[in-house]
Amino acid sequence: MTKALSEPAAADSAPAERPADGAPGGTRRGDLTQGPILRTLLLFSIPTLISNLLQTLNGSINAMWVGRLIGESALAATANANVITFLLFSAVFGFGMATTVKVGQHFGARNVDAARRTFGAGTGFCTLVSLAVAIAGWFASPTLLRLMATPGGSMAEADAYLRVIFLSLPFGTATMMLSMGLRGAGDARTPLYAMILTVAIDVAFNPLLIRGAGPIPAMGIAGSALSTALANIAGVLLLVVVLYRKDLPLRLRGAELRYLRPAWDELGYIIGKGLPMGAQMLLIAAAQLVMVGLVNREGLDTTAAYGASMQLWNYLQMPAFAIGSAVSAMVAQAIGADNHRRAGAVTLFGVTTNLVMTGVLGLLIVTFDRPLLAIFLGHDSPAIPIARHIQLICTWSFMLSGVMMVMTGTMRAYGAVVVPLLILFVSFYPARMGFYFGTYHWLGSEALWWSYPASSSVALVLTVWAYTQGNWRHNRGSAYRAGGPPAD
């Protein structure tokens, strides 16, 4: 990998380019297999980073409206409900990730029809799954909140918020599938346009639906959830319009619409790889669920402090999410183009870039934590000192987890999905939960916060070991041509 970094850009290029239809010559939109790696990585990740920034900013603004217009109990309610939403959304996220990887591989191999077939299969399947999850979530909302030990003072508000969010889940899933598919095909700008519209609508309607105006009744916390649902609908409509108006590579027309009914070979890959990938998200969500439950037992102020801290952590993780997404897409296309040396160099550039960006952002958050936390809690909130203490202990651990995200993005692009799942399990449960329960009797609530760096350290050590010593790269040469990426 070090040698690859010192090579000139031409040495890292894929084989001679062919356009998507297979005719010789020409160039192709969304090609990530050509050009200098760092420049390509940054140009692809910046739109994704801006999308993540807007999405997180939208969530922060919503939290601000809820906290200021309704109160701290409502903010605690959204913190509880959002963890459950993420948990259930993860049920379909893994299938979307599997679809994206295979779309990228087909796109790198210049086989756009195969990319459309995979994209259609994943979209059709995930839409059906999201409908089932939304229906089940609507009825299970009170039970889920009780399992989280949601404080009684925020139980009713959390239930009202969560039920409306469940109704918007199919639209959020459609947005996710379209955005992830387009990124797999090298297009990060179109999802950005949809995110801009989504955020603009949500920001405008959130206070309006919470407080009411004219003929619009005051809906309280349910109005915040409804605003999010309306914004998701607008976002997915824009994606569909742009997809067809610009005739982007993944658009389905005529007989291609049958791809929305998954063929068994496509469905087998999506489920086989998607289940472990989705399980990774479920492990993350379940760990957050457990953490929120443990935090809830420390009192309302600690819960509010933790909710505000999570808002800042959302920003802190954005560089890793954006760079990890870019690395995964670039590596998947490199696999399709049979250029594995470039794939290794992409990973090293991704790790380095992530460390720099996350480190700078973490320093800014710790330096200006009081005014940032006051945005969500108010300047005189008793939760601010607690939140500042949490930030000081936990912030640096996200640099470590960011390295893990980039490396596992590469492994995922190769189809190695079981090892990252096992690493997540060990780092979240034996490491994080084991640290908490093993030290709580003498650290008290401090065990909650110190479990973060303990977990991230274990995850980083295991990930570096698996990346450098694992067997997942041994069959990389012919695996894609044989019909898919190598197994674990």
SULJOBEL-V116123 format. One record per residue. N is the residue number from 1. PHI is phi in whole degrees, -180 to 180 (999 if undefined). Layout:
N,PHI
N,PHI
This chain:
1,999
2,-65
3,-61
4,-62
5,-67
6,-89
7,-72
8,-66
9,-56
10,-63
11,-70
12,-92
13,-70
14,-75
15,-57
16,-48
17,-72
18,-130
19,-68
20,-60
21,-83
22,92
23,-71
24,-68
25,80
26,92
27,-121
28,-143
29,-67
30,81
31,-76
32,-108
33,-96
34,-119
35,86
36,-60
37,-67
38,-63
39,-62
40,-63
41,-61
42,-69
43,-65
44,-82
45,-80
46,-61
47,-60
48,-66
49,-63
50,-65
51,-60
52,-64
53,-62
54,-64
55,-64
56,-70
57,-60
58,-61
59,-63
60,-68
61,-64
62,-60
63,-63
64,-63
65,-62
66,-64
67,-66
68,-80
69,-86
70,-114
71,137
72,-66
73,-65
74,-70
75,-63
76,-62
77,-64
78,-67
79,-61
80,-68
81,-67
82,-67
83,-64
84,-65
85,-59
86,-63
87,-60
88,-79
89,-63
90,-65
91,-62
92,-109
93,-63
94,-61
95,-65
96,-65
97,-65
98,-63
99,-61
100,-62
101,-61
102,-71
103,-59
104,-62
105,-64
106,-63
107,-67
108,-65
109,-85
110,68
111,-112
112,-71
113,-63
114,-65
115,-64
116,-65
117,-64
118,-65
119,-62
120,-63
121,-63
122,-65
123,-66
124,-62
125,-67
126,-68
127,-63
128,-64
129,-63
130,-65
131,-62
132,-65
133,-65
134,-63
135,-65
136,-64
137,-66
138,-57
139,-79
140,-92
141,-53
142,-61
143,-64
144,-62
145,-66
146,-66
147,-63
148,-83
149,58
150,-59
151,-56
152,-58
153,-67
154,-118
155,-63
156,-63
157,-66
158,-63
159,-66
160,-62
161,-66
162,-67
163,-63
164,-69
165,-61
166,-59
167,-64
168,-88
169,-57
170,-59
171,-70
172,-64
173,-65
174,-61
175,-61
176,-61
177,-65
178,-63
179,-67
180,-66
181,-62
182,-64
183,-67
184,-61
185,-91
186,86
187,-112
188,-102
189,-81
190,-60
191,-60
192,-65
193,-60
194,-65
195,-67
196,-59
197,-64
198,-59
199,-66
200,-59
201,-68
202,-65
203,-63
204,-71
205,-90
206,-59
207,-66
208,-64
209,-80
210,-69
211,-96
212,82
213,-165
214,58
215,-75
216,-84
217,-74
218,-73
219,-108
220,65
221,-65
222,-64
223,-66
224,-62
225,-66
226,-64
227,-59
228,-63
229,-63
230,-63
231,-65
232,-63
233,-62
234,-63
235,-64
236,-69
237,-64
238,-64
239,-59
240,-65
241,-62
242,-67
243,-56
244,-90
245,-66
246,-92
247,52
248,-68
249,-56
250,-91
251,-68
252,-110
253,-136
254,54
255,-65
256,-67
257,-63
258,-68
259,-64
260,-67
261,-96
262,-62
263,-75
264,-64
265,-68
266,-67
267,-65
268,-62
269,-68
270,-61
271,-73
272,-61
273,-89
274,-71
275,-62
276,-64
277,-66
278,-65
279,-63
280,-61
281,-65
282,-66
283,-63
284,-63
285,-65
286,-65
287,-64
288,-64
289,-60
290,-65
291,-62
292,-62
293,-61
294,-68
295,-66
296,-56
297,-73
298,-91
299,113
300,-65
301,-63
302,-67
303,-63
304,-65
305,-63
306,-67
307,-62
308,-67
309,-63
310,-64
311,-62
312,-69
313,-66
314,-59
315,-68
316,-64
317,-86
318,-60
319,-58
320,-65
321,-62
322,-67
323,-69
324,-61
325,-64
326,-65
327,-61
328,-61
329,-67
330,-67
331,-67
332,-60
333,-67
334,-64
335,-63
336,-61
337,-86
338,59
339,-122
340,-81
341,-65
342,-65
343,-59
344,-66
345,-67
346,-58
347,-63
348,-65
349,-61
350,-64
351,-62
352,-64
353,-62
354,-65
355,-61
356,-66
357,-67
358,-68
359,-64
360,-64
361,-65
362,-63
363,-63
364,-65
365,-65
366,-67
367,-68
368,-113
369,-66
370,-62
371,-65
372,-68
373,-68
374,-65
375,-59
376,-95
377,-110
378,89
379,-67
380,-103
381,-67
382,-69
383,-82
384,-63
385,-59
386,-65
387,-65
388,-64
389,-65
390,-61
391,-61
392,-61
393,-84
394,-92
395,-58
396,-67
397,-67
398,-74
399,-65
400,-69
401,-66
402,-65
403,-61
404,-60
405,-63
406,-68
407,-64
408,-71
409,-62
410,-66
411,-61
412,-63
413,-64
414,-84
415,91
416,-86
417,-118
418,-80
419,-61
420,-59
421,-64
422,-65
423,-64
424,-61
425,-61
426,-63
427,-71
428,-85
429,-103
430,-58
431,-82
432,-68
433,-68
434,-63
435,-62
436,-61
437,-70
438,-78
439,-117
440,-62
441,-66
442,-122
443,-98
444,65
445,-65
446,-60
447,-62
448,-60
449,-78
450,-74
451,-68
452,-66
453,-63
454,-62
455,-65
456,-65
457,-65
458,-63
459,-62
460,-65
461,-60
462,-67
463,-67
464,-61
465,-62
466,-64
467,-67
468,-88
469,-113
470,-69
471,-92
472,-69
473,-96
474,-67
475,-102
476,-69
477,-66
478,-116
479,-63
480,-66
481,-65
482,-79
483,128
484,172
485,-71
486,-65
487,-78
488,-64
